[in-house]
């Protein structure tokens, strides 16, 4: 689950990192460097993504 910055590379080899304009979760890890383990108990049934386009911010809940 994630979002991409407008103009982020979408073809060929992709680097799924904020540096490349991608903010994403993979299972229960953030795709950042270093990777962050998310300890979620119990596992979520729903996720919410909030985007502030003008403020260039995003949050996962």
The first five atom37 places (N, CA, C, CB, O) and aatype in JSON, in Angstrom:
{
  "aatype": [20, 20, 20, 20, 20, 20, 20, 20, 20, 20, 20, 20, 20, 20, 20, 20, 20, 20, 20, 20, 20, 20, 20, 20, 20, 20, 20, 20, 20, 20, 20, 20, 20, 20, 20, 20, 20, 20, 20, 20, 20, 20, 20, 20, 20, 20, 20, 20, 20, 20, 20, 20, 20, 20, 20, 20, 20, 20, 20, 20, 20],
  "atom_mask": [
    [1, 1, 1, 1, 1],
    [1, 1, 1, 1, 1],
    [1, 1, 1, 1, 1],
    [1, 1, 1, 1, 1],
    [1, 1, 1, 1, 1],
    [1, 1, 1, 1, 1],
    [1, 1, 1, 1, 1],
    [1, 1, 1, 1, 1],
    [1, 1, 1, 1, 1],
    [1, 1, 1, 1, 1],
    [1, 1, 1, 1, 1],
    [1, 1, 1, 1, 1],
    [1, 1, 1, 1, 1],
    [1, 1, 1, 1, 1],
    [1, 1, 1, 1, 1],
    [1, 1, 1, 1, 1],
    [1, 1, 1, 1, 1],
    [1, 1, 1, 1, 1],
    [1, 1, 1, 1, 1],
    [1, 1, 1, 1, 1],
    [1, 1, 1, 1, 1],
    [1, 1, 1, 1, 1],
    [1, 1, 1, 1, 1],
    [1, 1, 1, 1, 1],
    [1, 1, 1, 1, 1],
    [1, 1, 1, 1, 1],
    [1, 1, 1, 1, 1],
    [1, 1, 1, 1, 1],
    [1, 1, 1, 1, 1],
    [1, 1, 1, 1, 1],
    [1, 1, 1, 1, 1],
    [1, 1, 1, 1, 1],
    [1, 1, 1, 1, 1],
    [1, 1, 1, 1, 1],
    [1, 1, 1, 1, 1],
    [1, 1, 1, 1, 1],
    [1, 1, 1, 1, 1],
    [1, 1, 1, 1, 1],
    [1, 1, 1, 1, 1],
    [1, 1, 1, 1, 1],
    [1, 1, 1, 1, 1],
    [1, 1, 1, 1, 1],
    [1, 1, 1, 1, 1],
    [1, 1, 1, 1, 1],
    [1, 1, 1, 1, 1],
    [1, 1, 1, 1, 1],
    [1, 1, 1, 1, 1],
    [1, 1, 1, 1, 1],
    [1, 1, 1, 1, 1],
    [1, 1, 1, 1, 1],
    [1, 1, 1, 1, 1],
    [1, 1, 1, 1, 1],
    [1, 1, 1, 1, 1],
    [1, 1, 1, 1, 1],
    [1, 1, 1, 1, 1],
    [1, 1, 1, 1, 1],
    [1, 1, 1, 1, 1],
    [1, 1, 1, 1, 1],
    [1, 1, 1, 1, 1],
    [1, 1, 1, 1, 1],
    [1, 1, 1, 1, 1]
  ],
  "atom_positions": [
    [[0.86, -1.16, 0.0], [0.0, 0.0, 0.0], [0.9, 1.21, 0.0], [-0.98, 0.0, 1.22], [1.85, 1.28, 0.79]],
    [[0.63, 2.17, -0.87], [1.48, 3.34, -0.88], [1.0, 4.44, -1.8], [2.85, 2.96, -1.26], [-0.04, 4.31, -2.46]],
    [[1.76, 5.5, -1.84], [1.49, 6.64, -2.72], [2.8, 7.03, -3.39], [0.88, 7.84, -1.92], [3.89, 6.81, -2.86]],
    [[2.67, 7.64, -4.59], [3.84, 8.09, -5.35], [3.73, 9.58, -5.65], [3.99, 7.28, -6.66], [2.64, 10.09, -5.9]],
    [[4.84, 10.24, -5.61], [4.92, 11.64, -5.98], [4.67, 11.75, -7.49], [6.31, 12.26, -5.6], [5.1, 10.89, -8.25]],
    [[3.98, 12.8, -7.9], [3.8, 13.04, -9.33], [5.18, 13.15, -9.96], [2.94, 14.33, -9.59], [6.05, 13.85, -9.44]],
    [[5.38, 12.48, -11.06], [6.67, 12.51, -11.73], [7.63, 11.43, -11.25], [7.29, 13.84, -11.55], [8.73, 11.31, -11.79]],
    [[7.24, 10.65, -10.24], [8.11, 9.55, -9.79], [8.2, 8.5, -10.89], [7.57, 8.92, -8.46], [7.25, 8.28, -11.64]],
    [[9.34, 7.87, -10.97], [9.56, 6.84, -11.99], [8.56, 5.7, -11.8], [11.01, 6.3, -11.92], [8.38, 5.19, -10.69]],
    [[7.91, 5.3, -12.89], [6.89, 4.26, -12.83], [7.2, 3.05, -13.7], [5.56, 4.83, -13.23], [6.46, 2.07, -13.68]],
    [[8.26, 3.1, -14.46], [8.63, 1.98, -15.35], [10.08, 1.58, -15.1], [8.42, 2.37, -16.83], [10.89, 2.37, -14.61]],
    [[10.37, 0.34, -15.46], [11.72, -0.16, -15.27], [11.98, -0.47, -13.82], [12.74, 0.84, -15.79], [11.05, -0.57, -13.02]],
    [[13.25, -0.64, -13.46], [13.58, -0.93, -12.05], [13.13, 0.22, -11.15], [15.1, -1.18, -11.88], [13.45, 1.38, -11.41]],
    [[12.41, -0.11, -10.11], [11.91, 0.91, -9.19], [12.59, 0.8, -7.85], [10.39, 0.79, -9.03], [12.87, -0.3, -7.37]],
    [[12.86, 1.93, -7.25], [13.35, 1.99, -5.88], [12.21, 2.55, -5.05], [14.67, 2.86, -5.75], [11.91, 3.74, -5.12]],
    [[11.58, 1.71, -4.26], [10.41, 2.12, -3.49], [10.83, 2.78, -2.19], [9.49, 0.92, -3.21], [10.71, 2.2, -1.12]],
    [[11.33, 4.02, -2.3], [11.81, 4.75, -1.14], [11.3, 6.19, -1.2], [13.36, 4.72, -1.06], [11.0, 6.69, -2.29]],
    [[11.21, 6.86, -0.04], [10.81, 8.26, -0.05], [11.75, 9.13, -0.9], [10.77, 8.79, 1.36], [11.3, 10.1, -1.52]],
    [[13.04, 8.79, -0.94], [14.0, 9.56, -1.75], [13.58, 9.57, -3.22], [15.41, 8.97, -1.61], [13.8, 10.55, -3.93]],
    [[12.98, 8.46, -3.68], [12.54, 8.35, -5.07], [11.08, 8.77, -5.25], [12.71, 6.92, -5.55], [10.53, 8.63, -6.34]],
    [[10.46, 9.3, -4.19], [9.09, 9.78, -4.31], [8.02, 8.74, -4.05], [8.88, 10.35, -5.64], [6.88, 8.88, -4.5]],
    [[8.38, 7.69, -3.32], [7.43, 6.62, -3.01], [7.37, 6.44, -1.49], [7.83, 5.28, -3.71], [8.39, 6.28, -0.83]],
    [[6.16, 6.47, -0.95], [5.94, 6.21, 0.47], [5.03, 5.0, 0.54], [5.32, 7.46, 1.22], [3.89, 5.05, 0.08]],
    [[5.53, 3.9, 1.12], [4.77, 2.65, 1.05], [4.99, 1.77, 2.27], [5.16, 1.89, -0.2], [5.97, 1.91, 3.01]],
    [[4.04, 0.88, 2.45], [4.11, -0.16, 3.47], [4.13, -1.5, 2.77], [2.91, -0.07, 4.48], [3.44, -1.69, 1.76]],
    [[4.9, -2.43, 3.28], [4.94, -3.8, 2.77], [4.7, -4.71, 3.96], [6.3, -4.13, 2.04], [5.54, -4.83, 4.85]],
    [[3.53, -5.36, 3.97], [3.13, -6.18, 5.12], [3.19, -5.29, 6.36], [4.06, -7.46, 5.29], [2.43, -4.32, 6.44]],
    [[4.07, -5.57, 7.3], [4.17, -4.74, 8.5], [5.54, -4.09, 8.6], [3.89, -5.56, 9.75], [6.15, -4.05, 9.67]],
    [[6.04, -3.57, 7.46], [7.31, -2.85, 7.4], [7.12, -1.59, 6.57], [8.44, -3.75, 6.8], [6.36, -1.58, 5.61]],
    [[7.81, -0.53, 6.96], [7.83, 0.66, 6.11], [8.96, 0.49, 5.11], [8.01, 1.97, 6.95], [10.01, -0.06, 5.43]],
    [[8.74, 0.96, 3.9], [9.78, 0.87, 2.87], [10.62, 2.14, 2.92], [9.16, 0.67, 1.45], [10.57, 2.98, 2.02]],
    [[11.39, 2.26, 3.98], [12.29, 3.39, 4.19], [13.69, 2.82, 4.41], [11.84, 4.28, 5.41], [13.87, 1.61, 4.47]],
    [[14.66, 3.68, 4.52], [16.02, 3.25, 4.82], [16.48, 3.99, 6.08], [16.98, 3.5, 3.61], [16.64, 5.21, 6.03]],
    [[16.69, 3.31, 7.19], [16.53, 1.87, 7.37], [15.05, 1.49, 7.45], [17.26, 1.4, 8.62], [14.2, 2.33, 7.75]],
    [[14.79, 0.22, 7.19], [13.42, -0.3, 7.25], [12.9, -0.24, 8.67], [13.36, -1.75, 6.72], [13.64, -0.51, 9.62]],
    [[11.65, 0.1, 8.84], [11.05, 0.16, 10.18], [10.03, -0.95, 10.32], [10.39, 1.55, 10.44], [9.1, -1.06, 9.52]],
    [[10.2, -1.78, 11.35], [9.22, -2.81, 11.64], [8.05, -2.18, 12.39], [9.85, -3.97, 12.47], [8.26, -1.41, 13.33]],
    [[6.86, -2.5, 11.98], [5.66, -1.97, 12.62], [5.05, -3.08, 13.47], [4.64, -1.44, 11.57], [4.63, -4.11, 12.94]],
    [[5.01, -2.88, 14.75], [4.46, -3.9, 15.65], [2.97, -3.6, 15.84], [5.21, -3.91, 17.03], [2.59, -2.73, 16.62]],
    [[2.15, -4.33, 15.14], [0.72, -4.09, 15.15], [0.0, -5.29, 15.73], [0.2, -3.78, 13.73], [-0.08, -6.35, 15.1]],
    [[-0.53, -5.13, 16.93], [-1.29, -6.2, 17.58], [-2.6, -5.64, 18.08], [-0.48, -6.84, 18.76], [-2.59, -4.69, 18.87]],
    [[-3.69, -6.15, 17.67], [-3.88, -7.16, 16.64], [-3.63, -6.56, 15.26], [-5.31, -7.76, 16.72], [-3.62, -5.34, 15.12]],
    [[-3.43, -7.38, 14.24], [-3.22, -6.86, 12.88], [-4.41, -6.0, 12.45], [-3.0, -8.02, 11.88], [-5.55, -6.33, 12.77]],
    [[-4.16, -4.92, 11.73], [-5.25, -4.03, 11.33], [-6.19, -4.69, 10.32], [-4.69, -2.74, 10.73], [-5.78, -5.53, 9.52]],
    [[-7.45, -4.31, 10.39], [-8.43, -4.76, 9.4], [-8.63, -3.7, 8.33], [-9.78, -5.09, 10.08], [-9.06, -4.0, 7.22]],
    [[-8.31, -2.45, 8.67], [-8.42, -1.34, 7.72], [-7.21, -0.42, 7.89], [-9.75, -0.54, 7.93], [-6.64, -0.32, 8.98]],
    [[-6.84, 0.24, 6.81], [-5.79, 1.26, 6.85], [-6.33, 2.52, 6.23], [-4.5, 0.78, 6.11], [-7.14, 2.47, 5.3]],
    [[-5.89, 3.65, 6.74], [-6.31, 4.93, 6.18], [-5.06, 5.67, 5.71], [-7.12, 5.79, 7.22], [-4.05, 5.69, 6.42]],
    [[-5.14, 6.25, 4.54], [-4.05, 7.07, 4.0], [-4.58, 8.48, 3.86], [-3.53, 6.51, 2.63], [-5.6, 8.71, 3.19]],
    [[-3.91, 9.44, 4.48], [-4.3, 10.85, 4.39], [-3.22, 11.6, 3.62], [-4.52, 11.47, 5.81], [-2.03, 11.49, 3.94]],
    [[-3.64, 12.34, 2.61], [-2.71, 13.1, 1.78], [-3.02, 14.59, 1.87], [-2.77, 12.63, 0.33], [-4.17, 15.0, 1.77]],
    [[-1.98, 15.38, 2.05], [-2.08, 16.83, 1.98], [-1.27, 17.22, 0.74], [-1.54, 17.55, 3.31], [-0.06, 17.44, 0.82]],
    [[-1.95, 17.3, -0.39], [-1.27, 17.53, -1.66], [-0.5, 18.84, -1.66], [-2.28, 17.52, -2.8], [0.67, 18.87, -2.05]],
    [[-1.14, 19.92, -1.21], [-0.47, 21.22, -1.22], [0.67, 21.27, -0.21], [-1.47, 22.34, -0.92], [1.7, 21.89, -0.46]],
    [[0.48, 20.62, 0.93], [1.53, 20.59, 1.96], [2.58, 19.53, 1.72], [0.91, 20.38, 3.3], [3.57, 19.45, 2.44]],
    [[2.36, 18.7, 0.68], [3.31, 17.65, 0.31], [3.59, 16.7, 1.47], [4.6, 18.26, -0.18], [4.74, 16.36, 1.75]],
    [[2.5, 16.27, 2.14], [2.64, 15.36, 3.27], [1.66, 14.21, 3.12], [2.41, 16.1, 4.59], [0.61, 14.34, 2.5]],
    [[2.01, 13.1, 3.7], [1.13, 11.94, 3.73], [1.28, 11.22, 5.05], [1.43, 11.0, 2.55], [2.33, 11.29, 5.69]],
    [[0.23, 10.53, 5.44], [0.26, 9.77, 6.69], [-0.55, 8.5, 6.53], [-0.28, 10.61, 7.88], [-1.57, 8.48, 5.83]],
    [[-0.09, 7.44, 7.16], [-0.8, 6.16, 7.18], [-1.33, 5.94, 8.59], [0.13, 4.98, 6.73], [-0.59, 6.12, 9.57]],
    [[-2.59, 5.57, 8.7], [-3.21, 5.26, 10.0], [-3.84, 3.9, 9.94], [-4.27, 6.33, 10.39], [-4.42, 3.45, 10.93]]
  ]
}
